[in-house]
Amino acid sequence: QVQLVESGGGLVQPGGSLRLSCAASGIIFSINTMAWHRQAPGKQRELVARITSDSSTTYADSVKGRFTISRDNAKNTVYLQMNSLKPEDTAVYYCVASYKYWGQGIQVTVSS
């Protein structure tokens, strides 16, 4: 049974930073592509960032230069470092494994 447990969300002021973590179990983590998606109120889910098994990364244009995805295969964990946060980054963030397994989501709110 695949489990993805996100942590690190919360409320932050514009310009601030947060780091999301996603601990995975039930998969061979090191060979899986991992990703973060998000869904803002009233909008469709969108890809934020993706990292392959060889650590190649892809980012949405809206987060390039501000967000960094990384992975620690020894800890079966993927991270999303989010800097220079904007109100439009407010959303529920989801960890996704192998393009098909989704975590429960975690709220990120950027507001003063």
N, C-alpha and C positions, 0 to 999 in steps of 0.2 A: 504494500500500500504506500503510495507516494504521499508524502507530507511536505508542505512548504510553509514555513512559519516566518512571517514578516515581523520586524520590530524596528523601532527608531523613529516612528512618525510623531506628529504633534503639531503644536502651534509655534510659529516663528515669525518674526517681523520681516518685512521686505529688506532684502540685502543680507539676510542671515543665511545660516547653513544648517543642514541636517544630514545625517548619514543613515540610510536605510540598510538593514541587514535581512537576509533571507536564508534560513537554515533549512537544508533539504535532507530528507531521508527517504529510503525506499527506492532510490535510483543509484546507478553508478555515476556519481556526480561528475567525475572528471571528464567523462566523454560526452556530457550533455551540453547543448547550447542553453544558456540561461538568459533571461530577459526581464526587464521591468516595463510594464505597461501602466497607463493611468486612465482614469475616467473622471472628468470634471462634471459637475451638475449640468444636466441638459445636453451633454455632448457624448459622442461615441468614444469608446475606448481607443487609445492610440499607443503605438510603440514609443517608449521613451529611449531605451537603450538595450543593446543586445551584446552578448559576449559568447564567442564560440569556445570549443574545447581547446583550441590553440591560442586563445585570448585575443582573437581579432574582434574589434568592436565596431558597432554601428550606433549612431545617435540620430534622434530626431533633430531637424534643423533648429527647432525652438530651444533646444537645450545645449547645443554644441558650444563648447568653451566654458560652460557653467557646471555641467554634470559629468561625473566620471563613474563608469561601471568597472568593477574589478571582481576577482574571484579568488578564493583560498580553497584549493582542492583538499588540503589536509583537514580543513574544518567543514567541508561540504557547505560552504557559505558563499553567497554572492552579495556584493555591496553596491549601493548607489550613493556616491558622495554628491550632494547637491549644494552648490554655492551660489551666491548672488540671487537668492530666491526672489521671485516676483509673485504678486497676487494671482497672476494667471497660472502659476504652478499648482495652485490649490486643486486637489483631486484626491481620489482614492487610488493608491499605488498598489499594483499587483505584481508579485513575483511569478514568473512563468518558466517552467522547465520543459525542455524538449518540444517546444511549440504547442504543448497540449495539456500540461498539468499546471493548474492555477492555485495560488495561495488564496487566503480569505480576503486579503486586501488590508491596507492600513491607511488611515487618514493623514494627509498633510495639508495644513492650513497656513497660508501666508497672509498675514494681516497685521495692521498696526492697531 
